[in-house]
């Protein structure tokens, strides 16, 4: 017997719960970034520059 554990291939979740949580979290980050960009543009007429 080897002291190294045998690899059983890629681990997979029994359902898509973790994928759904990751998708929701990514959606929140993208929506927040878009909101901040729009607010910066409407208030300062620029997104990346200093006001």
N, C-alpha and C positions, 0 to 999 in steps of 0.2 A: 504494500500500500504506500502511496505517495503522501508526503505531508501536505502537498498542495491540493486544495479541493478541486473536484472535477467540475468543469464548466458544463452547464446544462443548456447553453444557448442564451438567447436574449430573454430577459425577464419581461413578462407581459402581465398587465393587470387583468383580473377576471372580467372586468367590464370597462366601459369607457368613461367612468366617473372622473378619473384623473385627467383625461383628455378634455372633458367638458370644463373642468375647473381651470385648466390651463388656457382654454379658449376664452373663457369669461375674463380671466385676468388680463390676457393680451388685448381683448376688446376694450377693457377699461383703460389700459395704458394708452392705446391708440386714440381713444375718444378724448381722454384728458389732454394729450399732446395736441390734437386738432383744436380743441377748445382754447388752449393757451395761445396757439398760433393765431387763431382768428381774433381773440381779444387783443393781443399785441398789435395786430395789423389795424384793427379798428381804432384803437386808442393812440397808437404812435405812428401809424402809416408805415411801419416796417416790422419785420419779424426778427431778424438777426442783428440789426444794428443797435447802437446805443441811442437813446432818445436825446 
